[in-house]
Amino acid sequence: MAAAQFAVGTDVDANLATCVRMLDEAAAAGAELVVLPEFCNHLSVYDSADHCRAMAVPLDGGWLGALARRVAHHRMYAALAVTVPRAGGRVTVTSVLIGPDGEITATADKQMLMGNERAYLSAGERPAAVADTAFGPVGLYACMDGVTFETPRALAVSGARLLCNSLNSFARDEASLHVPVRAAENGVWVAAANKVGSLLPDGRAADFAEALGVPAEALEGAGESQIVDPDGTVVVKAPPTGEAVVVADIDLSHCRPQRLAGRRPLIYGPLAGPDTAIPATADIASVTVACVPGAQRDPELISDALQPPELIGEAFSAGARLVVLPELTPVPDGIPAGVLVVTTAERDGQHVGQVWTAGGLVHEQAQIHRCDRHPDVTRLGEGISLYRTPFGDMAVIVGDDHRHPETIRLAAVFGAHLVAVCWQPEHRWECDLALVERAAENRVSLAACAPPGPLAATMLLDPPADSLWNPRRSSPFDGTINTPVCMRAAPDDGLLVGTLHPARAANREVSKDTDLVGGRSLAAAAVLSQPDPANWQR
C-alpha cells in the first residue's frame, strides 16, 4: 500500500489533476491501496458559506467521478478526504474509499472539526462503518479525529485492521505521536497521508499567523506521511517537505486484536453522554512531584549508597507535595504533613491504588481491567473516582488500565487535573506513545512511576503552557498541537523530581473552539460503550 503527500490550492480542477497524478505514481510503485490527504479538492479556508459549498464535490459528481475512473483504471483502492455538500446547506469533511471497480465503497464524515473549519463546515453525526476490501476490513478517518482516540478506536473495535488517516496539518506531533499511537493502542495498521506546501490561500497566511501566534512559514503541511505497524513502529515515512509517495507491504493477519481484549464497555458509558466536568479552580496552580522508582529496588542490586527508604526521604526533603511509588510498594513511615503518597496494594481479591497522608489512607481506586501481572485479582472496580487535592482533582491508575485510553478519558470527563500512574509497562510503545498521548489528548498533568528498567517508564508529563490558538504565547511556537512537556527518569535513576502545573488542565481548547475533552465524538464513544459479548468481557 501507499501514502501520498502533496500540495493543493484553490483551483479545484488543478487539484483533481494533482490527485490523478499521485494515483499514477502510487500505481507505478505497485500500490494496491493508496491514501491521499484531507481537503484534496480545495484548501480548508473559504470566503463565505456559499464559497465553501461551491467548492465542495458531490459524492456522485464529476470531480470524484473522474478520480474514480482513474482508480478503476489502475484496479486499486484509494482513500481520501474531500468536502461534500449535504442536505440543508451543510458541508461535511468526508473520507471516501473508492474500490477497484470505480465505485465508492465507504464514506466517513469527520467527527471533530479543528479551529477555523468550524466556520462553514459541519461535523459528522454518525460513527463511520468499517469497509470490507480484498485485503481485509478498513476504517477511514481524517486529521483531528486522530488527535483523540475515540474515532480510531471505535473503528478498531468494530473490526477494522487497517486505518486510513487523511491529514491536513502543519503540526509535527501528528507524525511523531498522534498517528503511530493509534496503531499501537489498537494493534492495527495505520496509513496516514499529510499535506505539504501552504495550507492557506494566497494572502491569508499573515492573518492566520497573527491569530495563532505562530510564524507564517509554519503554516505549511508538515508532510511525514507514513505507514505504521500494529506495534507503533513506523515502517516507512516521507520527508517533512516535498511531494512523495511512500510504499510498504503490509499483512493484516499480523494485527494484534488482543490489545482490545478485556475492555469494559459498560463502564465507559459516561464517555458517550453529554456531560463533561470542567476542571475546578485549584488552590495551588503548580506542585512539586517526586516519583521514586528505586523505592521497590532490591537492595542487593543498588549500585549507589541510597537504599529505598532513603530515596523516599530524599523525595520528602526535596519539598514534594505528591510522591508516587511503583505498584505494591509498602507505605513509607513518617509521611510529612501536607504530603500525599500514592502506591498500590492487593487485598480481598482487588488491586487498589491508594492515596496516603500523615493521617492515614484517604482514597482508593480499584483496578478496572484485568492484568496478567495480577492474576489473583478476582474483583474489578466499576469506574473511576477522583480525589480532591489542593492542586486539583486527581485520579489514580493502576495495573494495565493505562493501556485502555477510555480509562484516563473517564477521569478527564469527570474533571481531573492530574493523574498518578503506578505501573510496570512491558512494551516501549506504552511509554513512548500511549502514556504521552493520554496526557496530550486529555490535557492533564501526569506522574507515572515504575521500577527501574530499560523502558525508562518513570515520567512527569505536563500540558503545554500555550494552546495552538494563542497570539500571546509565553514561549515560541514549537510546531506541535499539544505535545506534553516531558521529564523522564533514566533507566537506573532512583528518583525523579519536578514541577507539574495541573491548573493547565482547565484549558482544554487545543485551538479556537476546539475542546479536546468536551468536543469528543459522542457517536464514536457510543460505539465504545456498547458491549459485544462475542468479543469482549464486561
N, C-alpha and C positions, 0 to 999 in steps of 0.2 A: 504494500500500500504506500501512499504518498501523502505528504502535506506540502502545500504550495503557498508561498508568500509573495505578495506583490502590492503595488500601489494602485489606488483608484482615484478618480476625480469627480467632477460634476457632470461630465458628459456620459450619459447612460449608454449610448451606443459604443463609445470608446471603451467603456468598462466591460461591456459584453465581449468586445474583440480581445481584450486582455484575458478575460476568463477562458475564452476558447483557446487562446494561445497557450495558456498554462495547462489546460487539459491535454493539449497535444504534447507538451513537454513531459507531463506525467505518464502519458501513454507510451511515449517513446522510451521512457525509463523502465517500462514493464509493469507499471502500476495497474492493478485491477480495481482499486478504490482510491480516490483522491479526495482530500479535504481542502476546501478553499476558505478564505477568511469570511468575516462578517461584513455586512454592508458592501457586498460585491457590486451592487447596482449603482450606488451613489454614496457619497460621504454622508456622515450621520448628522450634519448640520444643515438646517433649512431656513429659508427666509420667512416662511409662514406655514400655517396648516395646509393651505391649498398647495403650496410648493411641495411640501412633504408628500401629499397624496399624489401629486402629478408625477413625482419621481419614483413612486412605488411600482412594483411589477406584479401584475396578477398571476396567480398560480397557473391559469390556463391561457396566459397571454403570450405575445410574440417573443419577449426577451427570454423568458425561461424556456419557451418552445425551441428557440434557436440553440440554446445551450443543451437542451435535452437531445436534440438531433446529433450534436457533436458527441455527447456521451454515448449514444447508441452506436454511432459510427465506430467508436473505439471498443464497444462491448465492455464497458466498465461501469462502475458506480461512481457517483460524485455527490459530495455533501458540501453545502454552502449555506450562508445566511444572507437574506435579502429583506427589503421592506415590502410588505404586501398590503394592498388596500382591502379593508373589510367592510362589512355592513355597518351602517350608522355613521359613516365618516371616519371610523377608526383605521389606524395603520399599525400593523404589528411588525416586529422583527422576527422573521420566521426562518428557521433552519429547514432545509429541503434536502431530501435524499432522492436522487434520480437513479433509476436502475438501468441495466444494460439494454433493456428494451426501449429506453427513452421515456418511460413512464415515471411520474412522481410516486414513489413507493411509501414515503413517510414525510410528515411535516411536524415541526415542534415550535410553538410560539415562545419567545423569550419571556421568562417569568420575572426577572429582576432587571429593571432599567437603571442606567447609570447616568447621573448628572443631567446634562442638557438633553439627553434622549427623552426625558420626561416632558419636554416642552410640547412635542407634537406626536409622540408615539404612545401606544397603549401596551401594557403588559399582558402576557398571556393569561387566560382564565382557567385553563385545564392543564393537568400534567401531560407530558409527552408520552406517547406509547413507544414500545420497542419495535423496531422493524426487523423482519426476517430477511436475510440475504443468503446468497450462496455460501458465504463464509461463516455465518452464524448470526446471532442476534446483535443488533447495533442500536445504540442510543445517540440522539442528537441534542446538543445544547450550544449556547452562544455566550461567550465572554463573561459578563458579570454573573451569569448563572453558575459559573465555576469558581467564583471568588468566595462563595459559601457552598456548603456541602449538599444541601437538600436535593437539588435537581439531579446532579450526577448520581447521588446515592439512590434516589428513587428509581432511576433508570437501571442501576445495577441490581437493586432488589427485585425489580420487575423482570430480570433475566438478561439484560444486556451484558455482553462480554467484550464489546469494543465501544468506546465512547468517542464521538467525533465532536470536537470543540472548535467552532469558528470564532475568531477573535478580531477585535478592532481596538487595540490597546497600545498605549505608549509606555506602560508600566513594566519595569524589568522583573518585578516579582511574579508576573504571570508565568514566565518560563522557569524561574528558579523555585517557585513554591506552589502556586495555585493550580498549575497544570499537573505536575507529577504527583502531588499528594492525592489527587482524585483516582489515579491508577492504584497507588499503594493501599489506600484505606479500603478500597472496594475489591482489590485483587483482580482488576481488569486492565485491558489495554486502553490507552488514550492516544489519540492522534489530534494534534492541535495546529491550526494554521492561523498565523497572525498577519497583520498588515506591515508594510514598510512605507516610507515616504510620508508626506504630510497627511494628517487626518482631518485637516480643516480646509475650507475653500480659500482661494486666494484673497488676501487682505483681511482675513479674520483671525490670524494667529496672535496678533498683538493684543486684541481684546480678551481672548481666552487666556492668554498668558498672564495678563494683569489680574483677571478674576481668580485664577488658580494660584497665583503667586509662584509661577514656575517660569523658567526661561522659554521663550518662544521656540527655540530649537529643540526643546524636549518634547514638543507636541508632534512627534513623528512615530509611526508604528515601530514597535520595539523588535519586530521580527522574532527570531529564535523559534520558528515553527519546529515542531518536534513530534517524535513518536516515542511513547513511554511504555515499558513493560509492566506486568502486574506487581512487581516489587518496587516500582517507583524509579527504576533505572532508565535514564534517557538513552535510548538505543541509537538515535540519530537526531541531530539538531542543526538547523540552518543558522547562518550568521545573523547578527542583530540588524544589519542593513543589507539592502540589495535584494533583487528578485532571486528566488531559489526554489527548487523542488527537492525535497529530501525523501528518500525511499528506503523502506525496510521490509523484510519478510517477517510476517507475524503468524502465530499459530494460536487460535483462540482456545484450543484444548489446554494450553499452558496457563490459563487463568486460575485464580485461587478463590473459588467460591466459599471456601471455609472462612474467609475474612468476614463474611456476612452471617456466619453461624452464631447462635447464642444471642441474637438480637432480642429485645424485649418490647415489641411494638405497643403493647397495651400501656406501657409506662410512658411512651413518647407522645401520648395524646395532647398534652399542653402545647407541643410544637405546632400542631395544626389548628389551635384555637386562636381567636383574635386578640387575646390579652397578652401584653408584654409589659413587664415592670421596668420602669426606668430606674437605673441605679440611684439610690437616695444620696443626698449630700452627706459626706462623711465628715467626722470631726477633724480628721487629720488627712491631708492630701497625699502625703508620702510616708513611707515606713521603711526602716532598715530591716532586712530579712536575711536570715542565715540558713543555709542548707548544710547539713552535716553528714555527707556520705560516709565519712570514716567512722561514724558512730556505731556502725554494725560490723566494722572490720575485725577480723580475727587478730588478736594481739600478737600472735606469733608471726604474722605477715607484715606487721607495721615496720617500715624501714626508718621512720623518724622517731623522735623522742615522745611524741604525743600519743597517749592512749585514748580510747573513746571517751571516757568521762572528761578528760582534759579538753578534748575538742569541743564538747558541748559547753563546757565552762568558758572556753575562748569565745564561743558564739555569744554567750551572755555578756561577757566583758566587752565585746565589740558594740554593744548597745542595741542588739537585735530585739525588736518587739515581737517578731514572729520567727520561730525556729522550726524548720521542717526536717524530719528524720526519715530514713528509709523505712519501708514497711517492716512491722514486727520488731522494731527497736524498743527496748524497755523504756518506760517513762523515767526520765532523769530525776534525781533528788534535787531539792533546793531550787525550784523554778522561781526566779525573782518576781516580785510584784509587778504587774503590768505587762508581763511577757506571756505569749501564747506558744505552746509547743504542740506540734502535730505529729502523730505517729499512728500505727495501726495495731490491732490485736485480734486474735481469734478466740472466740468463746461461744458456747452454746450453738455450734453449727453455723456461726456467722463470722465473716471477716469484716471488721468495722474500722473506719477511720475515726480517730479521736482527737479532740482538742482539750489540752490540759492547761490549767493556770496554777498559780501558787495555792489556790484554794481547792484544787482537785479537778475532776473531769467535768467539763461544761458542755460538750457536744459530741454526738456520734453520728456517723454516716455509714450505713451498711453497703458493702459491695453489691452492685445490682446486676452484673453479668457474670456468668461462670468464667472461671480462670483455672487453667491447668496447673498453675503453681499452688493453688489452694484446693486440692481435691476433696478435702474434708468439709468444705463449706456446703452445707445442705439447705441453708435458708438464705435467700437473696433479699435485698432491700427492695422496696416498692416505689422508690422515687428518690429525688434529690432534695435535700433541705439546705438552708443557709444558716450561718452563724454570724450574728451581728458583732462587729468589732469597731473600735474607734476609727479605723482606717477603711471601713467599708464592709459590705456583706461578703462572707467567704464561704466557698464550697470546698469540700474535701473529697478527693477522688482516689480510690484505692483499687488494688488488683489490676486487672487489664481493662477497666472501664474506660480508660482514655482511648482505647482502640476504636470505640464506637463514638463517632462525632456527635451523636444525639445526646450523649451524657453531659458534656460541658455546655452544649446548646441549651439544655434544660436549665442549667444553672444561670446562664445569661438571660433567658426568658424570665426567670424569677427575680432578676435584678442583681446578679453577682458583680462585684467589683474585682474580686481576687479568687484564684483557685489554687489550692495546695494539693500537690500530687505526690503520694507515696507510692513508688512504683519500682519495677525491675524489668525494663523492656528487654526483648530478645532480639530485635531487628533494628538496624540502623535507620530505616525509614521512620520508625516510631519517634526517634529523637530528631532527625534532620528535617523531617517533613510534618509528621502528624501532630506532635505537640506544639510545634511552632504555628501550624495552621489553626489549632484550637485557640491560641491566644489571638491570632490575627482576625479570624472570621467572627469572633465574639467580642473583640475589643476589651479583653480582660487582662489584668496582670496575672502572672502565673509563676509559681515556685514549685519546682519538681526536684525530688531528692531520691536517689537510688544508691545502692552500694557502689564503691569504686569499680571501674571496669573499662574495657576498651571503647564502649559506646559513648562515654562522656555524657551520661544521661542526667546529671545534676545541672540544673539551669534555672536562671531567672529571666523571665520574659515580660516586657512592658509594652503597652500600646505606644506608638509614636506620638510625640507631643502635638504634631500637626496633622489635620486631616488633609485629604488631597485638595479640597477646595478651600484655600486659606490664603488670602492676599497678605495677611500679617503674620507670616511664618516666623517661628522662633529660631529656625535654622534653615539653611538652603535645602531646596528640594533634592532628595536623594534618588529620584527616579522610580520609586515604588508606590504602590497603592496604600498598603498598610502593614508592611513587614515589621514585626515587633523588634524592639531593641533587645538584644540578647546577650546575656553573660553566661558562660558555661565553665564548669569546673573541668580541669584537665583530668585524664583517667585516674591519676594517682592522688589527686587532691583530696584532703580530708575535710576541707571547709570552703564554702563559698559564701561571701557576704556582699550584699549590695543594697541599693535603694530602689524600691518599686514605687510607682505612682498610681495606686488604684483609683484615684479620683478621675483619671483619664477615661475610665470606663463609662462615665456619664455622657461622653461624646461619641456616639456610635455612628455618626454620619461620615462615611468614608469619602463622600463627595456631596455636592449640593442635593438635598432632599433624598439622599440615598443611605438609609439606615440599615446597617448590616444585620441587626437582630430583628427590629420591628418590621423591616421590609422583607423578611424572608418569604420564600414562596410557600404559602399555606397549602396550595394544591399539591406540591411535592411532599410537604410534611405530612399531609393526609395519607399519601401512599405509604410513608414510613411508619405510620401509626396503625396500619391495618394488618392484623395478624394473618399469617398464611400457615396453617398447621402442617401443611405438607413440607415446608422448608424450614420454618423457624420454631424454636422453643419459646414459650412465653417467658 
